[in-house]
Amino acid sequence: MSTSIFPATRTEFFIGGRWVAPRSRTTLEVRSANTGEPIGSVPAAGPADVAAAVAAARSAFDAPDGWAHQPASPRAAVLRRFADALDARAQAMAPLVSEQNGMPVFLAEAGDSRRPGHLLRYYADLLDGPDGAGEEIREGAGTGRTLVRRLPLGVVAAVVPWNFPNTMAALKYAPALAAGCTVVLKPSPETVLDTYLVAEAAVEAGLPEGVLNIVPGGRETGAHLVGHPGVDKVAFTGSTAAGRHIGEVCGHLLRPVTLELGGKSAAIVLDDADLDLPSAAPRLAPALFGNNGQTCFLTSRVLAPRSRYEEVVGTVAALARSLRVGNSLDPTTQVGPLVSERQRERVEEYIAQGVASDARLITGGGRPAGLRAGWFVEPTVFADVDPSHPIAREEIFGPVVTVTPYEDDDQAVELANDSEYGLAGTVWTADPDRGLAVARRIVTGSVGINHYTPDTTSPTTMIKASGVGLKFGPEALLSYQRYQSVYL
Ligand code: NAD
C-alpha cells in the first residue's frame, strides 16, 4: 500500500483505472496559499483527454457486467474499501489541501480529509438497506400492478471548487457511485494535487476501471466536460456566475444538473442570546469565519437587535480579534490565508467598498502584520451596514462579517430573507423553541440554532441564486437515479 508523501509534480492523468499520458500540452502550476510559491504542477486536460475520460466512464457504465449492473452488496463492499484507502491517506491529504487553499490544518484534518470516508460508508450502508434494492412493486390505482425501478443515470460529470475540495468531490461521487453511476471528476486548478491521492486510493480499493476518472483543469476543461455528448448528468459546485452558465448549457442539452452555488446567509441574534464569548466562540467562529471565510454556508451577515446592538458588535469584533491568524499548516491557526492572490484582491475590493460607505469598520480591514508572503487578510468586522450595500448582499468569500441592526423579530426575519441567495442561516437565542419558530420562517435550505454544523444525513435543497437540486441524505441518491415503471 502506498501512503507515501505525494510527489508534487505529476505528468499523467487517472483515466480508465490507470495512469495515462496527457494529450494536451498545457500544465497547471499549483501555488502555496501560505507563501505564494509554486508547490507542484500537473497536466491540464484538453478536449481529447476529457473525451478519453468520458469514454472510459461510458464503457464502464455500459458494459453488461459493469458497475451499473452489479448487485448492491458487492458495490457497497468496494465503496467501503475505497473509504478505507482514503482514510489511510487522510494524514497526507490534510496538509496538502491546507497548503493549497489555506484551510487551517486542524479543519483539513478533522473535516475535509475525513469526510470522503464517512460519506462512502454512509452510502454503502444505504445500499445494504431498503434503498439498495432499487425495485418495488406497487399495486396501482385499479390499473394492475407496477414494477417501479430506480436505475443509475449514467456518466456523471462532477465539477468541484477549491474551498473544501475533498468534501465537495465526495458529496458527488459517493452517492453517484452508490447509485451505480460512473464519474468523471474535474477538480479545481487551485486544489488538484490531492486528487492524485484519491486516484491512488481508488486503485488500491479495486474500483473497477473507468468507474472514477479525474481530469484536472480550469474552466475550459470543465466546459468541455459539461457539454460532452457522453455525459448523462452534471453535478456542479461553485460560483453562482459559473452555475448560471452551466445551467444554460445543460438546459439546452436537456441534461439533468445539480447546482450548489453561492450564499450570503444571515445570523439572527435574538434579544435573549447568550453571547458569553468563551462559551459561544467555538460555535460562533465556524459559523461566521470558518475556513477563513471561504465557506458557502457562512452566516456572515449578522442581524442584531437594537436593544443589544453595541454589545453584539463588540462580541463579534472581540471574536474576530481573538482568532489566531497564521500559516495554515500550524495546528493552532484558526484563520489561514485566502486561496490565491486573485481571491485576496476580490476580498480587499469589498473591504474598500465597506470603508468608503457609511458603515463603521470595527476591526481588521488590512493585511496582518508579520505575514508578508501568502494571501492573508485580517478578520474584519463592519457595523451599521445598510442591508442594501454590496458588502451585505454579495458573497465576499473571505473573513469579512457585517452587522446590521433590526427592531423586532419580524424585521429580523424580513432582512434575513431579503437576499438573492437561499443557502443557510443561524439563529442565536437562549430559548430553543423561540429559535425553532424563527428558523421555520427562514427561506433557505438549512438553518442552525446556536451553531451551524451541516448534517450530511439530512437533505437540503438549493434555492434561489444558491442553486438547483438537493444534496445530503438518502435523498441525494435520487439525484443520480432515474425511474422506470413497468406495468405488469
Ligand atoms: P468557480 O465557479 O470559479 O469554479 C468552480 C469549479 O467550476 C472549478 O472547478 C472551475 O474550474 C469550474 N468552472 C468554472 N467555470 C466553469 C464553466 N463555465 N464550465 C465548467 N466548469 C467551470 O468557483 P470557486 O471559486 O472554485 O468556488 C467558490 C464558490 O463555490 C463560491 O461561490 C461558493 O459559495 C461556492 N460553493 C458552494 C457550495 C454549496 O454547497 N452551495 C459549496 C462550496 C462552494
Boltz pocket constraint, residues with backbone or C-beta under 6 A from the ligand:
constraints:
  - pocket:
      binder: B
      contacts: [[A, 159], [A, 160], [A, 161], [A, 162], [A, 163], [A, 164], [A, 168], [A, 186], [A, 187], [A, 188], [A, 189], [A, 217], [A, 218], [A, 219], [A, 221], [A, 222], [A, 223], [A, 224], [A, 226], [A, 237], [A, 238], [A, 239], [A, 240], [A, 242], [A, 243], [A, 245], [A, 246], [A, 260], [A, 261], [A, 262], [A, 263], [A, 295], [A, 296], [A, 395], [A, 397], [A, 423], [A, 466], [A, 467]]
      max_distance: 6.0
